[in-house]
């Protein structure tokens, strides 16, 4: 479920926002406080905090379009 939601979000970003740049992913220790992280979307894991930064995204993405393949 998480993988399909992430894929749908990436497709929505690619369709509606992308302007040639790729998203950046940085990995931070699990205990890193929010105020020490750069702006972006955080996915908390047991041992790390994954931070995704989406170029050109300064507004919320439209709802992802679910694929019915």
N, C-alpha and C positions, 0 to 999 in steps of 0.2 A: 504493500500500500504506500509506504513512504517513497519508494523508488518511483512509482507511477505519478505520485503527486509532484515530486521534484522534477520529473521529466515534463509534466504538463506546465509547470511554472517556467521552466527554461524555454519551452516552446512559446509561451505567452510573451516572455521577455524578448526573445528573438524576433517575434512577429511585430510587437508593438513598441519596443524601446531601443533595441540594439542599433548602434551607429558605428559598427566596424570594430569596436573593442571587445575583448573577451572578458568574462567575469574573473575575478581574482579570488583565490581561496588561501587563507592563512590559518595556521593551527596554533592555538595558544594553550597553555596548561589549564587543566580543569578548574583550578582555583582562581583564575584571573577574574577580578571584579569587572562588572560592566563598564564602569567609568574609565578603565584602563584599555578598553578595546576601541579600535576605530569604528566608525559608523558602518553598519552592514547588518546582515541577517546571521544570527548565531544558531548553531545546532550544537547543543550540549551532549557530549558523550561521557562515558565513565572517566576516562583519563585525559580528555582534551575538550576544548571548545573550538569548533570549526566556524570560521567567519567567512561568509561569502559577501563580496562587494560587486555590485552590478553597475558597470559604467552606464551613465545616462539615466539611471533610475533615481530620480529625486521626487517621484510621486509613487503611490502604491500601484502595483500592476493590476490590470484588469483581471477578472477571474479567469483562471486557466480554462482552456477549452478541453473537455474530456474527449479522448479519442474512443471511437467505437469500432476498432479494427477487429 
